[in-house]
Amino acid sequence: MGLDVELFMFEQEGTSFQRRRSVELATVGDTGFRFAQAVERAQRRRSTPMLDRIDPYGAMELSSGEMPQFLSELDQMLTAAVDQGERKVIEAVRNLAERCSNDQNLALRLVGD
């Protein structure tokens, strides 16, 4: 089971939320399940409250305002990474999170399968 991470922005015509749609800007696909495995290990340690909320079979959206906490927890994951492949996918997710943190119109979506 993988855990893909999508950077997106909302577009909205008028004031109705029914006309709001998300536009995907970039994705980190977890084809090797490396990010999902790293998140699972972090959840077992119970020291990453934001990562602990991730459902490996669902979706979770994080706003740009939540990025400082998310980035901090990703840094913890980097120090606990088991190999270079895992580090690489965590760094790719971290790059999306940094982009998101710099723009209030952006958000991240974590999608399990």
C-alpha distances in whole Angstrom, upper triangle without the diagonal:
4,7,10,13,16,20,22,26,27,30,32,36,38,38,36,32,31,32,29,27,24,24,21,23,20,17,14,11,9,9,9,6,10,10,7,9,12,12,11,14,16,16,17,20,21,23,21,21,20,16,17,17,13,11,7,8,11,13,16,19,21,24,26,28,25,24,27,25,21,23,24,21,19,23,22,18,20,23,20,18,18,19,20,17,15,18,18,15,16,20,18,17,20,22,21,22,25,26,25,27,30,30,30,29,26,23,19,16,13,10,7,6
4,6,10,13,16,19,22,24,27,30,33,36,35,34,30,30,30,27,24,21,21,18,20,17,13,11,8,5,6,7,5,8,7,6,8,11,10,11,14,15,15,17,20,21,22,19,20,18,15,16,16,12,11,8,9,11,12,14,16,18,21,23,25,22,21,24,22,19,20,22,19,17,20,20,16,18,21,19,17,17,17,18,14,13,16,15,12,13,16,15,13,17,19,17,18,22,22,21,24,27,27,27,26,23,20,16,13,10,8,6,6
4,7,10,13,16,19,21,25,27,31,33,33,31,27,27,28,25,22,19,19,16,17,14,11,9,7,6,8,10,7,9,6,5,9,10,9,10,14,14,14,17,19,19,20,17,17,15,12,14,13,9,9,7,8,9,9,11,13,14,18,19,21,19,18,20,19,15,17,19,16,14,18,18,15,16,20,18,16,17,18,18,15,13,15,15,11,11,14,13,11,14,16,14,15,18,19,18,20,23,23,24,23,19,16,12,10,6,5,4,7
4,7,10,13,16,19,22,24,28,31,30,29,25,26,25,22,19,16,16,12,13,11,7,6,5,5,8,11,9,10,8,8,12,13,12,14,17,17,17,20,22,22,22,19,19,16,14,16,15,12,12,10,11,11,9,11,12,13,16,18,20,18,17,20,19,15,16,19,17,15,18,19,16,17,21,20,18,19,19,18,15,14,15,14,10,11,14,11,9,13,14,12,13,16,16,16,18,21,21,21,20,17,14,10,8,6,5,6,9
4,7,10,13,16,19,22,26,28,28,27,23,24,24,20,17,14,14,10,11,8,6,5,7,8,11,13,12,12,9,10,14,14,12,15,18,17,17,21,22,21,21,17,18,14,13,16,15,12,13,12,13,12,10,10,10,11,13,14,17,15,13,17,16,13,14,17,15,13,16,18,15,16,20,20,18,20,20,19,16,14,15,14,10,10,12,9,7,10,11,8,9,13,13,12,15,17,17,18,17,13,10,7,6,5,6,9,12
4,6,10,13,16,19,22,25,25,24,21,21,21,17,14,11,10,7,7,6,4,6,8,11,14,16,15,16,13,14,18,17,16,19,21,20,21,24,25,24,24,20,20,16,15,18,17,14,15,15,15,14,11,10,9,10,12,13,16,15,14,17,18,14,15,19,17,15,19,21,19,19,23,23,21,24,23,22,19,18,18,16,13,13,14,11,9,12,11,8,10,13,12,10,14,16,15,15,14,10,8,6,5,6,8,11,14
4,7,10,14,17,20,23,23,23,20,21,20,16,13,10,9,6,6,5,6,9,11,14,17,19,19,19,16,17,20,20,18,21,23,22,22,26,27,26,25,21,21,17,17,20,18,16,18,18,19,16,13,12,10,10,10,10,14,13,12,16,17,14,14,18,18,16,19,21,19,20,24,24,23,25,25,23,21,20,19,17,15,14,14,11,9,11,10,6,8,10,8,7,11,12,11,12,11,7,6,5,7,9,11,15,17
4,7,10,13,17,19,20,19,16,17,16,13,10,6,5,4,5,7,9,12,14,17,20,22,22,22,19,20,24,23,21,24,26,25,25,29,29,28,27,23,23,19,19,22,20,18,19,20,20,17,14,13,10,10,10,11,14,14,14,17,19,16,17,21,21,19,22,24,23,24,27,28,26,29,29,27,25,23,23,21,18,18,18,15,13,15,13,10,11,13,10,9,12,13,11,11,9,6,6,6,8,11,13,16,19
4,7,10,13,16,16,16,14,15,14,10,8,6,5,7,7,10,12,16,18,21,23,26,25,26,22,23,27,26,24,27,29,28,28,31,32,30,29,25,24,21,21,24,22,20,22,23,23,20,16,15,11,11,10,10,14,15,15,18,20,18,19,22,23,21,24,27,26,26,30,31,29,32,32,30,28,27,26,24,22,21,21,18,16,17,16,12,13,14,11,9,12,13,9,9,6,5,6,9,10,14,16,19,22
4,6,10,13,13,13,10,12,10,7,6,4,6,9,11,14,15,19,21,23,26,29,28,28,25,26,29,29,26,29,32,30,29,33,34,32,31,27,26,22,23,25,23,21,23,24,23,20,16,15,12,13,11,12,15,16,17,20,22,20,21,25,25,24,27,29,28,29,33,33,32,35,35,34,31,30,29,28,25,25,24,22,20,21,20,16,16,18,15,12,15,15,12,10,7,7,8,11,12,16,17,21,23
4,7,10,11,11,10,11,8,6,5,6,7,11,12,16,18,21,23,26,28,32,31,31,28,29,33,32,30,33,35,33,33,37,37,35,35,31,29,26,27,29,26,25,26,27,26,23,20,19,16,16,15,15,18,20,20,24,25,24,25,28,29,28,31,33,32,33,36,37,36,39,38,37,34,33,33,31,28,28,28,25,23,24,22,19,19,21,18,15,18,18,14,13,9,10,12,15,15,19,20,24,26
4,6,7,8,7,9,6,4,6,9,10,14,16,19,21,25,26,29,32,35,33,34,31,32,35,35,32,35,38,36,35,39,39,37,37,33,31,27,29,31,28,27,28,29,28,24,21,20,17,18,16,18,20,22,23,26,27,26,28,31,31,31,33,36,35,36,39,40,39,42,42,40,38,36,36,34,31,31,31,28,26,27,26,22,22,24,21,18,21,20,17,15,11,13,15,17,18,22,22,26,28
4,7,7,9,9,6,7,9,12,13,17,19,22,25,28,30,32,35,38,37,38,35,35,39,38,36,38,41,39,39,42,43,41,40,37,35,31,33,34,31,30,31,32,31,28,25,24,21,22,20,21,23,25,26,29,31,30,31,34,35,34,37,39,39,40,43,43,43,45,45,44,41,40,39,38,35,35,34,32,30,31,29,26,26,27,24,22,24,23,20,18,15,17,18,21,21,25,26,29,31
4,6,8,10,7,9,12,15,17,20,22,25,28,31,33,35,38,41,40,41,37,38,41,41,38,40,43,41,40,44,45,42,41,38,36,32,34,36,33,32,33,34,33,30,27,26,23,23,21,22,24,26,28,31,32,31,33,36,36,36,39,41,40,42,45,45,45,48,48,46,44,42,42,40,38,37,37,34,32,33,32,28,28,29,26,24,26,25,21,19,16,19,20,23,24,27,28,32,33
4,6,9,8,9,12,15,18,21,23,26,28,31,33,35,38,41,39,40,37,37,40,40,37,39,42,40,38,42,43,40,39,36,33,30,32,34,30,30,31,33,32,28,25,24,21,22,20,21,22,24,26,29,30,30,32,34,35,35,38,40,39,41,44,44,44,47,47,46,44,42,42,40,37,37,37,34,32,32,32,28,28,29,26,23,25,25,21,18,16,18,19,23,23,27,27,31,33
4,5,6,7,11,14,17,20,23,26,27,30,32,34,36,39,38,39,36,35,39,39,36,38,41,39,37,41,42,39,39,35,33,30,31,33,29,29,29,31,30,26,23,22,20,21,20,22,23,25,27,30,30,30,32,35,35,35,38,39,39,40,44,44,43,46,47,45,43,41,41,40,37,36,36,34,31,32,32,28,28,29,27,24,26,26,22,19,17,19,19,22,22,25,26,29,30
4,5,5,9,11,15,18,20,23,24,27,28,30,33,36,34,35,32,31,35,35,32,34,37,35,33,37,38,35,35,32,29,26,28,29,25,25,25,27,26,22,20,19,16,18,17,19,20,22,24,27,27,26,29,31,31,31,34,36,35,37,40,40,40,43,43,42,40,38,38,37,33,33,33,31,28,29,29,25,25,27,25,21,23,24,20,17,15,16,16,19,18,21,22,25,27
4,5,8,12,15,18,21,24,25,28,28,30,33,36,34,36,33,32,36,36,33,35,38,36,35,38,39,37,37,34,31,28,29,30,27,26,26,27,26,22,20,20,18,20,19,22,23,24,26,29,30,28,31,34,33,33,36,38,37,39,42,42,41,43,44,43,40,38,39,38,34,34,35,32,29,31,31,27,27,29,27,24,26,26,23,20,18,19,18,20,19,22,22,25,26
4,6,10,13,16,19,22,23,27,28,30,32,35,34,36,33,32,36,36,33,35,39,37,36,39,41,38,38,35,32,29,30,32,28,27,27,29,27,23,21,21,18,20,19,21,23,24,26,29,30,29,31,34,34,33,36,38,37,38,42,42,41,44,44,42,40,38,38,37,34,33,34,31,29,30,29,26,26,28,25,22,25,25,21,19,16,17,18,20,19,22,22,26,27
4,7,10,13,16,19,20,23,25,27,29,32,31,32,29,29,33,33,30,32,35,34,32,36,37,35,35,31,29,26,27,28,25,24,24,26,24,21,18,17,15,17,16,18,20,21,22,26,26,25,27,30,30,29,33,34,33,35,38,38,37,40,40,39,36,35,35,33,30,30,30,27,25,26,26,22,22,24,21,19,21,22,18,16,13,14,14,16,16,19,19,23,24
4,7,10,13,16,17,20,21,24,26,29,28,29,27,27,30,30,28,30,33,32,31,35,36,34,34,30,28,25,25,27,24,23,23,24,22,19,16,16,14,16,15,17,20,20,21,25,26,24,26,29,28,28,31,33,31,33,36,36,35,37,37,36,33,32,32,30,27,27,28,25,22,24,23,20,20,22,20,17,20,21,17,16,12,12,12,14,13,17,17,20,22
4,6,9,12,13,17,18,21,23,26,25,26,23,24,27,27,25,27,30,29,28,32,33,31,31,27,26,22,23,25,22,20,21,21,20,17,14,14,11,13,13,15,18,18,18,22,23,21,22,26,25,24,27,29,28,29,33,33,31,34,34,32,30,28,28,27,24,24,24,21,19,21,20,16,17,19,16,14,17,18,15,14,11,10,9,11,10,14,14,18,20
4,6,9,11,15,17,20,22,25,24,25,23,24,27,27,25,28,31,29,29,33,34,33,32,28,27,24,24,26,24,22,22,23,22,19,16,16,13,15,14,15,19,19,19,23,24,21,22,26,26,24,27,29,28,28,32,33,31,33,33,31,28,27,27,25,22,23,23,19,18,20,18,15,16,18,15,13,17,17,14,14,11,10,10,11,11,15,15,19,20
4,6,8,11,13,16,18,21,21,22,20,21,24,24,23,25,28,27,27,31,32,31,30,26,26,22,22,24,22,20,21,20,20,18,15,15,13,14,14,15,18,19,18,21,22,19,20,24,23,21,24,27,25,25,29,29,28,30,29,27,25,24,24,21,19,19,19,16,15,17,15,12,14,16,13,12,16,17,14,15,12,10,10,9,10,12,13,16,18
4,7,11,13,17,19,22,22,22,19,21,25,24,23,26,28,27,28,31,32,31,30,26,26,23,22,25,24,21,23,22,22,20,17,17,14,15,15,14,18,18,17,20,22,19,19,23,23,20,23,26,24,24,28,28,27,29,28,26,23,23,22,20,17,18,17,14,13,15,13,10,12,14,11,11,14,14,13,14,12,9,10,10,11,14,15,18,20
4,7,10,13,15,18,18,18,16,18,21,21,20,23,25,24,25,29,29,29,28,24,25,21,20,24,22,20,21,20,21,19,16,16,14,15,15,15,19,18,16,19,21,18,17,21,21,18,21,23,21,21,25,25,23,25,24,22,20,19,19,16,14,15,14,11,10,12,10,8,11,13,10,11,14,15,14,16,14,11,11,10,11,12,13,16,18
4,6,9,12,14,14,15,13,15,18,18,17,20,22,22,23,26,27,27,26,23,23,20,18,21,20,17,18,17,18,17,14,14,14,14,16,16,20,18,16,20,20,17,17,20,19,16,19,22,19,19,23,23,21,23,22,20,17,16,17,14,11,13,13,9,9,12,11,8,11,14,12,12,16,17,17,18,17,13,12,9,9,10,11,13,15
4,6,9,11,11,11,10,12,15,14,14,17,19,19,20,23,24,24,24,21,22,19,17,20,19,16,17,15,17,16,14,15,15,15,17,17,20,19,16,19,19,16,15,19,17,14,17,19,16,16,20,20,17,19,18,16,13,13,13,11,8,9,10,7,6,10,10,8,11,14,13,14,17,18,19,20,19,15,14,11,11,10,10,12,14
4,6,9,9,10,9,11,13,14,14,17,19,19,20,23,24,25,25,22,23,20,17,20,20,16,16,14,15,15,14,15,16,17,20,20,23,21,19,22,22,18,18,21,19,16,19,21,17,18,21,20,18,19,18,17,13,13,14,12,9,11,13,10,9,13,13,12,14,17,17,17,20,22,22,23,22,18,16,13,12,10,10,11,11
4,6,5,6,6,7,10,11,12,13,16,16,18,20,22,22,23,20,21,19,16,18,18,15,15,12,13,14,14,15,17,18,21,22,24,22,20,22,22,18,18,20,18,15,18,19,15,16,19,18,15,16,15,15,11,10,13,11,8,10,13,10,10,14,15,14,16,19,19,19,21,24,24,25,24,21,18,15,13,11,10,9,10
4,6,8,9,10,12,13,15,16,18,19,20,22,24,25,26,23,25,22,19,21,21,18,17,14,15,16,17,19,20,22,24,25,28,25,24,26,25,22,22,24,22,19,21,22,18,19,22,20,17,17,16,16,12,12,15,13,10,13,15,13,13,17,18,17,19,22,22,22,25,27,27,29,28,24,22,18,16,14,12,11,11
4,5,8,9,9,12,13,14,16,18,19,20,22,24,25,23,24,23,19,21,22,18,18,14,16,18,19,20,22,23,26,27,29,26,25,27,25,22,22,24,21,18,20,21,17,17,20,18,15,14,13,13,9,9,13,12,9,12,15,14,14,17,19,18,20,23,24,24,26,29,29,31,30,26,24,20,19,16,15,13,13
4,6,5,6,9,10,11,13,14,15,17,19,20,21,19,21,19,16,17,18,15,14,11,13,15,16,17,20,21,24,25,27,24,22,24,23,19,20,21,19,16,19,18,15,16,18,16,13,13,13,14,10,9,13,12,10,11,15,14,13,16,18,18,19,22,23,23,25,28,28,29,29,25,22,18,17,13,12,10,11
4,6,5,6,9,10,11,12,14,16,17,19,19,18,20,18,15,17,18,15,16,13,15,17,17,18,20,20,24,24,26,23,21,23,21,18,18,19,16,13,16,15,12,12,15,13,10,10,10,10,7,5,9,9,7,9,12,12,12,14,16,17,17,20,22,22,23,26,27,28,28,25,22,18,17,14,14,13,14
4,5,5,6,9,10,11,12,14,16,17,17,15,17,15,11,14,15,12,13,11,14,15,15,15,16,17,20,20,22,19,17,19,18,14,14,16,13,10,13,13,10,11,14,12,10,11,12,12,10,7,9,9,6,6,10,10,9,11,14,14,14,17,19,18,20,23,24,25,25,21,19,15,14,11,11,11,13
4,5,5,6,9,10,10,13,15,16,17,14,16,14,11,12,13,10,10,7,11,12,13,14,16,17,20,22,23,20,19,21,19,15,16,17,14,13,16,15,11,13,16,14,12,13,14,15,13,10,12,13,10,10,14,13,12,14,17,16,16,20,21,20,22,25,26,26,26,23,19,16,14,10,10,8,10
4,5,5,6,9,10,11,13,15,16,15,17,16,12,13,15,12,13,10,13,15,16,17,19,20,23,24,26,22,21,22,20,17,18,18,15,13,16,14,11,13,14,12,10,10,12,14,12,9,12,13,11,11,15,15,14,16,19,19,19,22,24,23,24,28,29,29,29,26,23,19,18,14,14,12,13
4,5,5,6,9,10,11,13,13,12,15,14,10,12,14,12,13,12,15,17,17,17,19,18,22,22,23,20,18,19,17,14,15,15,11,10,12,10,7,9,11,8,7,8,11,12,11,7,9,12,10,8,12,13,12,13,17,17,16,19,21,21,22,25,27,27,28,24,21,18,17,14,15,13,16
4,5,5,6,9,10,11,11,9,11,10,7,8,10,8,10,9,13,14,14,13,16,16,19,20,21,17,16,17,15,12,13,14,10,9,12,11,8,11,13,11,10,12,14,16,14,11,12,14,11,10,13,14,12,13,17,16,15,18,20,20,20,24,25,25,26,22,19,16,15,11,13,11,14
4,5,5,6,9,10,12,11,13,12,9,8,11,9,10,9,12,14,15,15,18,18,22,23,24,20,20,21,18,15,17,17,13,13,15,13,10,14,15,12,12,13,15,18,16,13,15,17,14,13,17,18,15,17,20,20,19,22,24,23,24,27,28,28,29,26,22,19,17,14,14,12,14
4,5,5,7,9,11,10,13,14,10,10,13,12,13,12,16,18,19,18,21,20,24,25,25,21,20,21,18,16,17,16,12,12,14,11,9,12,12,9,10,10,14,16,15,12,14,17,15,13,17,18,16,17,21,21,20,23,25,24,25,28,30,30,31,28,24,21,20,17,18,16,18
4,5,5,7,7,7,10,10,7,8,11,11,13,13,17,18,18,17,19,18,21,22,22,18,17,17,14,12,14,12,9,10,11,8,7,10,11,8,10,12,15,17,17,13,14,17,15,12,15,17,15,15,19,19,18,20,23,22,22,25,27,27,28,25,22,19,18,15,17,16,19
4,5,5,7,7,8,9,7,5,9,9,11,11,15,16,16,15,18,17,21,22,22,18,18,18,15,13,15,14,11,12,14,12,10,14,15,12,14,15,18,20,20,16,17,20,17,15,18,20,17,18,21,21,19,22,24,23,23,27,28,27,28,25,22,19,18,15,16,15,17
4,5,8,9,11,13,10,8,12,12,13,13,17,18,19,19,21,21,24,26,25,22,22,22,18,17,19,17,13,15,16,13,12,16,15,12,14,15,19,21,21,17,19,21,20,17,21,22,20,21,24,24,22,25,28,27,26,30,31,31,32,29,26,23,22,18,19,18,20
4,6,8,10,13,11,9,13,14,16,16,20,21,21,20,22,21,24,25,24,21,21,20,16,16,17,15,12,14,14,11,11,14,13,11,13,15,18,21,21,17,18,21,20,17,20,22,20,20,24,24,22,24,27,26,25,29,31,31,32,29,26,23,23,20,22,20,23
4,6,7,10,9,7,10,12,14,16,19,20,20,18,20,19,22,23,22,18,19,18,15,14,16,14,11,14,15,12,12,16,16,14,16,18,21,24,23,20,20,23,21,18,21,23,20,20,24,24,21,24,26,25,24,28,29,29,30,28,24,22,21,19,21,20,22
4,6,9,9,8,12,13,16,18,21,21,21,19,20,18,21,21,20,16,17,15,12,12,14,11,8,12,12,9,11,14,13,12,15,18,21,23,23,19,19,22,20,17,19,22,19,18,22,22,19,21,24,23,22,25,27,27,29,26,23,21,21,19,21,21,24
4,6,5,6,9,11,14,15,19,18,18,15,16,15,17,18,17,13,13,13,9,9,11,9,6,9,11,8,9,13,13,12,15,18,20,22,21,18,17,20,18,15,17,19,16,15,19,19,16,18,21,19,18,22,24,23,25,22,19,17,17,15,18,18,21
4,6,5,7,9,13,15,18,17,16,13,15,13,15,17,15,12,13,13,9,9,12,11,8,12,14,12,13,16,17,16,18,21,24,25,24,21,20,23,20,17,19,21,17,17,20,20,16,19,21,19,18,22,23,22,24,22,18,17,17,15,18,18,21
4,5,5,7,11,13,16,15,13,10,11,9,12,14,13,9,10,11,7,7,10,10,8,10,13,12,12,15,17,17,18,21,23,24,23,19,19,21,18,15,17,18,14,14,17,16,13,16,18,16,15,19,20,19,20,18,15,13,13,12,15,15,19
4,5,5,9,11,14,13,12,10,12,11,14,16,15,12,12,13,10,8,11,11,7,9,12,11,10,13,15,14,15,18,20,21,20,16,16,18,15,13,15,16,13,13,17,16,13,16,19,17,17,20,21,21,22,19,16,13,13,10,13,13,16
4,6,8,10,13,13,13,11,14,13,17,18,18,14,15,16,12,11,14,13,10,12,15,13,12,16,17,16,17,19,22,23,22,18,19,21,18,16,19,20,16,17,20,19,17,20,22,20,20,24,25,24,25,22,18,16,15,13,14,14,17
4,6,10,12,11,10,8,11,11,14,17,16,13,14,16,13,11,15,15,12,14,17,16,15,19,20,19,20,22,24,26,24,20,21,23,20,17,20,20,17,18,21,19,17,20,22,19,19,23,23,22,23,20,16,14,13,11,12,12,15
4,6,9,8,8,7,10,11,14,17,17,14,15,17,14,12,15,16,13,13,17,16,14,17,20,18,18,20,22,23,21,18,19,20,17,15,18,18,14,16,19,17,15,19,20,18,19,23,23,22,22,19,15,12,10,8,9,9,12
4,5,5,7,8,11,13,17,20,20,17,18,20,18,15,18,19,16,17,20,19,17,20,22,20,20,22,24,25,22,19,21,22,18,17,21,20,17,19,22,20,18,22,23,21,22,26,25,24,24,21,18,15,12,9,8,7,9
4,6,8,10,13,15,19,21,23,19,20,22,20,17,19,20,17,17,20,19,17,19,22,19,19,20,21,22,20,17,19,20,16,16,19,19,16,18,21,19,19,22,23,22,23,27,27,26,26,22,19,15,12,9,8,5,7
4,7,10,14,16,20,23,24,21,22,25,22,19,22,24,20,20,24,23,20,23,25,23,22,23,25,26,23,20,23,23,19,19,22,21,18,21,23,21,21,25,25,23,25,28,28,27,26,23,20,16,13,10,8,5,5
4,7,10,14,17,20,21,19,20,23,21,18,21,23,20,20,23,23,21,23,26,24,24,25,26,27,24,22,23,23,20,19,22,21,18,20,22,20,19,23,23,21,23,26,25,24,23,20,17,14,10,8,6,5,7
4,7,10,13,17,18,16,17,20,18,16,18,21,18,18,22,22,20,22,25,24,23,25,26,26,24,21,23,22,18,18,20,19,15,18,20,17,16,20,20,17,19,22,21,20,19,16,13,10,7,5,4,6,9
4,7,10,13,15,12,13,16,15,12,16,18,16,16,19,20,18,21,24,23,22,25,26,26,24,21,22,22,18,17,19,18,14,16,18,15,14,17,18,15,16,20,19,17,17,14,10,8,6,5,7,9,12
4,7,10,12,10,11,15,14,12,15,17,16,16,19,20,19,21,24,24,24,26,27,27,25,22,23,22,19,17,19,17,14,15,16,13,12,15,15,12,13,16,15,14,13,11,7,6,4,6,9,12,15
4,7,8,6,7,11,10,9,11,14,13,14,17,18,18,20,22,23,23,26,27,26,25,22,21,21,18,16,17,16,13,13,15,12,9,12,13,9,10,13,13,11,12,9,6,5,6,8,11,14,18
4,5,5,7,10,11,10,12,15,15,16,18,20,20,22,24,25,25,28,29,28,27,24,24,23,21,19,19,18,15,14,15,12,10,12,12,8,8,11,10,8,9,7,5,7,9,12,15,18,21
4,5,5,8,10,10,11,14,15,15,17,19,20,21,23,25,25,28,29,28,27,24,23,22,20,18,18,17,14,13,13,11,8,9,9,5,5,7,7,5,8,6,6,8,11,14,17,20,24
4,6,7,9,10,11,13,14,15,17,19,20,21,24,25,26,29,30,29,29,26,24,24,22,20,20,19,16,15,16,14,11,11,12,9,7,9,9,7,10,10,9,11,14,16,19,22,26
4,6,6,6,9,10,11,12,15,16,17,19,21,22,22,26,27,27,26,23,22,22,20,17,18,18,14,13,15,13,9,11,12,9,8,11,12,10,13,11,9,10,12,13,17,19,23
4,5,5,6,8,10,10,12,14,15,16,18,20,20,24,25,24,23,20,19,19,17,14,14,14,11,10,11,10,6,7,9,7,5,9,10,10,13,11,9,9,12,13,17,19,23
4,6,5,6,9,10,11,13,14,15,17,19,20,24,25,24,24,21,19,20,19,15,15,16,13,11,13,12,9,9,12,10,7,10,13,13,16,14,13,13,16,16,20,22,26
4,5,5,6,9,10,11,13,14,16,17,18,22,24,24,23,20,19,20,18,15,16,17,14,12,14,14,10,11,14,12,10,14,16,15,18,16,14,13,15,15,19,20,24
4,5,5,6,9,10,11,12,15,15,16,20,21,21,20,17,16,17,15,12,13,14,10,9,12,11,8,10,12,11,10,13,15,15,17,14,12,10,12,12,15,17,21
4,5,5,6,9,10,10,13,14,15,19,20,19,19,16,14,15,14,10,10,12,9,7,9,10,7,8,11,10,9,12,15,16,18,15,13,12,14,14,18,19,23
4,5,5,7,9,10,11,13,14,18,20,20,20,17,15,17,16,12,12,15,12,10,13,14,10,11,15,14,12,15,18,18,21,18,17,15,17,17,20,21,25
4,5,5,6,9,10,11,12,16,18,18,18,15,14,16,14,11,12,14,12,10,13,14,11,13,16,15,14,17,20,20,22,19,17,15,16,14,18,18,22
4,5,5,6,9,10,10,14,15,15,15,12,10,12,11,7,8,10,8,7,10,11,9,11,14,14,13,17,19,20,21,18,16,14,15,13,16,17,21
4,5,5,6,9,10,14,15,15,15,13,10,12,12,9,9,12,11,8,12,14,11,12,16,16,15,18,20,22,24,21,19,17,19,17,20,21,24
4,5,5,6,9,12,14,15,16,13,11,14,14,10,12,15,13,11,15,17,14,15,19,19,18,21,23,24,26,23,21,19,20,18,21,21,24
4,5,5,6,10,12,12,13,9,8,11,11,7,10,13,11,10,14,15,14,15,19,19,18,21,24,25,26,23,20,18,18,16,18,18,21
4,5,5,9,10,10,11,8,6,9,10,7,8,11,11,10,13,15,14,15,18,19,18,21,24,25,27,23,21,19,20,18,20,20,23
4,6,9,10,11,13,11,9,12,13,10,11,15,15,13,16,18,17,18,21,22,21,24,27,28,30,27,25,22,23,21,23,23,26
4,6,9,11,13,10,9,13,13,11,13,16,15,15,18,20,19,20,23,23,23,26,28,30,31,28,25,22,23,20,22,21,24
4,6,8,9,6,6,9,10,8,11,13,13,13,16,18,18,19,22,23,23,26,28,29,31,27,25,22,22,19,21,20,22
4,7,8,7,8,11,12,11,13,16,16,17,19,21,21,23,25,26,27,29,31,33,34,30,28,25,24,21,23,21,23
4,6,6,6,9,11,11,12,15,16,16,19,21,21,22,25,26,27,29,31,33,34,30,28,25,25,22,23,22,23
4,5,5,6,9,10,10,12,14,15,16,19,20,20,23,24,25,27,29,31,32,28,27,24,24,22,23,22,24
4,5,5,7,9,10,11,13,14,16,17,19,20,22,23,25,27,28,30,31,27,25,22,22,19,20,19,21
4,5,5,6,9,10,11,12,14,16,17,18,20,21,22,25,27,28,29,25,23,20,20,17,18,17,19
4,6,5,6,9,10,10,12,14,15,16,18,20,20,23,25,27,28,24,22,19,20,18,19,19,21
4,6,5,6,9,10,11,13,14,15,17,19,20,22,24,26,26,23,21,18,19,17,19,19,21
4,5,5,6,9,10,11,12,14,16,17,18,21,22,24,24,20,19,15,16,14,15,15,17
4,5,5,6,9,10,10,12,14,15,16,19,21,22,23,19,17,14,15,13,15,16,18
4,5,5,6,9,10,10,12,14,15,17,19,21,22,19,17,15,16,15,17,19,21
4,5,5,7,9,10,11,13,14,16,18,20,20,17,15,13,14,13,15,17,19
4,5,5,6,9,10,11,12,15,16,18,18,14,13,10,11,10,13,14,17
4,5,5,6,9,10,10,13,15,17,18,14,13,11,13,13,16,17,21
4,5,5,6,9,10,11,13,16,16,13,13,11,14,14,17,19,22
4,5,5,6,9,10,11,13,13,10,9,8,10,11,14,17,20
4,5,5,6,9,10,12,13,10,8,7,10,11,15,17,21
4,5,5,7,9,12,13,11,11,10,14,15,18,21,24
4,6,5,7,10,11,8,9,10,13,15,18,21,24
4,5,6,7,8,5,6,7,11,13,16,20,23
4,6,7,10,8,8,10,13,15,19,22,25
4,7,9,8,10,12,16,18,22,25,28
4,5,6,9,11,15,18,21,25,28
4,5,8,11,14,18,21,24,27
4,7,11,13,17,19,23,26
4,7,10,14,16,20,23
4,7,10,13,17,20
4,7,10,13,16
4,6,10,13
4,7,10
4,7
4
